[in-house]
Amino acid sequence: SLKIRKRIEEGFGWLKTVGGLRKTKLIGRAKLSAQLLLGFSVYNLIRLGSLSGWWRGSHV
């Protein structure tokens, strides 16, 4: 369970540093939810690319 928790925390850490969620400029739950969904979608694409080999993991 600690390995799974680490993987989840890495996603949130990436969203805060790279995804721009540390200090959001959006107001409203719907807009923030959309930004979170977009950020996690990008994170998943980058992660899938790193696993399949078409994206180097050093960029993440």
Secondary structure, DSSP 8 states (H G I E B T S, - for coil): -HHHHHHHHHHHHHHHHTSS-SS----SHHHHHHHHHHHHHHHHHHHHHHHHTSS-GGG-
